[in-house]
Structure formats: C-alpha cells, structure tokens
C-alpha cells in the first residue's frame, strides 16, 4: 500500500500561564489579567487570605479571595515584563514581553499576578503525558507547545486530522481544565501557522491545495524563522506577504539573503518543509536566570543577590535531577545596568547535579568578573550534559562521587 499522506500537528496551549492562574482563581475569569514581575507584599497577603478559616471552610480557598484583594497593574512600579496575559487583557493591546509599566498605561485596572514557573511546569508535564497516551510521536518544543505526528495514528487522517485533534483537545481539557489550539498540515512549517488561525480552543486543517488561499495572503513574519530584521529587509524590497515572497526568483533570494537563508525562504514560501517530528532530543544545557525589579549592587545588595544566586543553583539542580541529567560545565550570566552582558564558565573533573557543587563552582566563576556596576540580571547554566544513568553505567568510579555530593546548600547569603 502507498504511504499515507503526511499529517503533522502543532499544538499550542491557549494563554498557558494565564489559564493556569485562572484555574487557581476562577473569580478572575473574563477579567484582564497579566502574569509578570516578582512576588510582592500584596501577593503574600493573598496567601494569608487563602489560609484564613473562612476561606478554608469555603471548600475552595483560592476562589474565596475577593477580587479587590488582588494587585492592580496601575500600582506597579518597576521594569518587569509581561510573561503572558489573558485574552481579555490582550484586547487593550497588551502582549507578552511588554513592559509592565507600559501595560499599566493601556489597562490600569488589569490584575497582576506573579509568575509561578513550578506550577506551569507541572501542568506542562501533565498535558504532554495526556497526548502521549493517544499519539506516541511527540516533539517537545517548550513548556506550552508540541509537534505531533498524526500520520499513522488512528483518526489522524480522518477529516485531515480534525478527528484526532478534537480527541486530544478533549483529553487535555479533561485532564487539566485547560484549552489548546491545534493546526494540522502536511508539515511542521504549515502546522505552526495553522495553530494560530483559530485561537483560542480552535482546530485548523491545512492541505497542500490551501497554500495560495490560506497561507500566501499572510505577512512574511508569520513564517516561523523570519524575524524583525529579515522582515524589514523584505519590506524594503516591497515584499509584504508570503505570496509575494513566493513570487520571487530563487536566485534573487540567494543573491540578497545568502545561499542558505535565501533557499530556505523560497522553500518556506512554497510550504515545503521536510523536518521530521523529533521524539527525543538531548538538551545541550539547562539554565535558570532572573531579571531584578531594581538594579542590585554586588556589595550593597550582597545578601539579596546571594539568596537569589543560591536559589537559581537549586532550581537548575532540581531541573537536572528531575530530567535525569548531570553536567560538568558550570557557568554564569550577568547583565549590567548598561545592558552589557558578561559570561564565565568552568569545567570540573566529574559530572554533577548537586546544588551545593553548582553554587560553589558558579561562585568561583563570579570572582572572575569585575562587579563594580549594578546588575539587572543573573543566571546559572550547566552544560556538557550526560544522562545520569549512563554516567553510572559507563563510569562506575563516578557514582560514589555523585552520591557524596548530596549536601545542603550553605545558606550564608554570600555572593562570592
């Protein structure tokens, strides 16, 4: 029998972080809500309200919290950015990566909630596990999106993949209470575009014959991989839509954008993409970083920086341990108040996933950076990764070393 036509799905969770928060606080549904910035006193006050006897007696302590108790965007002062926003907030022009102060001018009445990455990762693992029970070929593309190969999965060909997409949507909603949007197409490139056609909680089906009617009228920026600089250059040549890009000669694109990029642009405009759904990919590194609400100084804010630095090391160690990895190259990233970035790393002689070791080696990296300027951001990274199970199997002498390292991180509050 001839092979079945290729059907690839891109699944994108709808306003993922905001939707998780609305599960916690159902009284905020339909209201403009933004997620971003650090935890503040008003957020701690919510926890106290949640723990009150009246809230506990209600059966749903978080839903018991009155709307007036939540922080409002108009009261925010700082330079944090929005991680995501509810669809009600987006109607005011608010979007991801926008500064919170700018968003406050657009919608001062919006409710602001702090970011809770641990909770978002928990829901991320849950929705992906739900998909894998139905469709085994899944490519993880981040906390809130995946590619799925529908081709040989029951229901994956029916109505172009709509039947299977509907089943996955329902299964995710039953398991998590969250909605998602799905685009199904002959390849990953078109599926990614299609998942944006009918948000939220929509399904969009694209066939090869739909290229001219559904894809070519779109702006070139809708192609995943064409960024602002490339788009500006295309606009400079009078190319606004994907159809106009497809009309350009291949050699012209190569002459103006280079051999690799020009050839890729031509293929993308014609909807060609042979990339497979990669079910397993080894991470190159794992990292955590944080941007401060105000610039911090290595001397005057030493205790605060030390606590943040220690927490980042603990978080990276937790990520490594949870995913079964160890690493040998430990590094730091600093962004100063003038936006200059400094990085340093050090490779040790054994693999580790231990927070104490990460804190110790990362601290040594810090000593190699002049710290006279104030800091906007600090990050910790671990590279040269290996599966922990393979280190134990192939390097037995390393196993005792890993076991000895399981120590508590010293809570000295010292940055160096």
Order of alpha helices (4+ residues) and beta strands (2+ residues): beta-alpha-beta-alpha-alpha-alpha-beta-alpha-alpha-beta-alpha-beta-beta-alpha-beta-alpha-beta-alpha-alpha-alpha-alpha-beta-alpha-beta-beta-alpha-beta-alpha-alpha
